[in-house]
Amino acid sequence: MTVIPIQSGCDETHSFAPNANEWGTRLPCDSFYGSKSLLSVWLRTIIMPMASDPFLSWANRTVLRPGREEPYLSIQDIVVFVRDLEVSKRFYVDQLGFELITEQCLPTGVRWIEVAPRDGSANLALVEPKPDRPEYQLIGGYRWVLFMTEDVQATYKEWSERGVRFSFAPETPGWGGTYTRFEDPDGNAFGLEGFDEVKRSLELRRQAHAEKLEAERRVAQELEIARQVQARLFPQIQPELKTVEYAGICLQARRVGGDYFDFLNLGPQRLALIIGDVSGKGMAAALLMANLQASLRSQSSLAFDQPQALLRSVNRVFYDNTSDSAYASLLFAEYDDATRRLRYANCGHLSGLLLRRDGNVEQLESTSTLLGLFKEWDCSMREQELFPGDVLALYTDGVTEASNDRGEEFGERSLIEALRQHRELSCQALLAAIVDGVRRVGSQEQHDDITAIVAKFKASE
């Protein structure tokens, strides 16, 4: 139901206007609407202080139209003077079914509440003036406010059964539609009207809203299916080796994302630790991630003695199957359990961190460019010898670039400190400690996927 204020039939025109110092009034009858009138006090003591609060319910009822250049403008309040606020509140809330928006007490001791129909942005401000105030004379009479409803007959019947007094049964006036008039306990009279065009418009809007909700439900369902499918793309089985314990985690900012980690069995005593980050976010990035994962796993047999050939092939497939703007960073690390040697290629990814048992940190820096940008592409491999007590950490930028409202990032230094502080924990517990640190620094909303692999090297059993 919508509130429609219309021009009064009386001679006086009422308006409010601020001067240089305070809210005053501009009305023909100065003795009634002087600078100390109840309305003026109400505006100064209630509206102006409350306007500084952006979360007030009465303000949030307004309908925002984004993308418009002209200043925002809407009807906020229509003032109705009443004799007893408690009686009026019961009438508007219980009998008419209006919503109680706010209830205040002026510094002068005068109470004031706002009510509004469930559908509509304008509020009725119910004010209880004292009998010796000029505003008291405005109680009762036609308010020149019309309520719009889609079914006047149904509303007339419902409100009549609740004890609302109508001046006459709904009729069809010369200007069309259906119209009636009702009164509140103080004799303030309001119009109630409806038009077939309004009813048809509401039905179309409800239908469009229902279709939108159904479309959103289908999208949410499809995204949930995609999330479940992508979750199965992460490693489900971890090959066991004698000298290393390892674990990985991916916490996506959305239901699906472009971060990737994997553990590949490359044969007896050989393991590949892989972490990557595909360009973009959401569904598009998830599809690229699936393409990258499938390419790596389907050709993983090449990695046993030709890891560079594997990566060249993966780059070619990724290049051929994606758009020009698609790419991925990747760190491929192959560990030999027998020799304790780690060979790696860093394809434009963040440097891996190798925390030695003496506390020093070495970086697994980039050895080639990103995957997928160039058709002709090659990479080089580097090696590291690992010892019991060493800890390896591979991660994506969602870890180090998580930031708070002041722009302060978690950063590589904090990650190294977390590795040093929690290096004695199990790999799963160490990952949990890192994620906890990232979330303490980051804002409430996670903006990027948080993905990491931790490997701890130990003496052979």
Secondary structure, DSSP 4 states (H G I P E B T S, - for coil): -EEEE---SSS---EEEE-SSSEEEE-S-TTTS-TTSHHHHHIIIIIHHHTT-TT-HHHHTS---TT--SPP----EEEEE-S-HHHHHIIIIIIS--EEEEEEE-TTS-EEEEEE-SS-S-EEEEE---TTSGGGGG-SEEEEEEEE-S-HHHHHHHHHHTT-EEEEEEE--TTSSEEEEEE-TT-EEEEEEE-HHHHHHHHHHHHHHHHHHHHHHHHHHHHHHHHHHHHHHS-S-----SSEEEEEEEE-SSSS-SEEEEEEEEETTEEEEEEEEESS-HHHHHHHHHHHHHHHHHTGGGGGT-HHHHHHHHHHHHHHHS-TT--EEEEEEEEETTTTEEEEEEESPPPEEEE-TTS-EEEE---B--BTS-SS-----EEEE--TT-EEEEE-HHHHT-B-TT--B-HHHHHHHHHHHTTTS-HHHHHHHHHHHHHHHS-SS--S-EEEEEEEE----
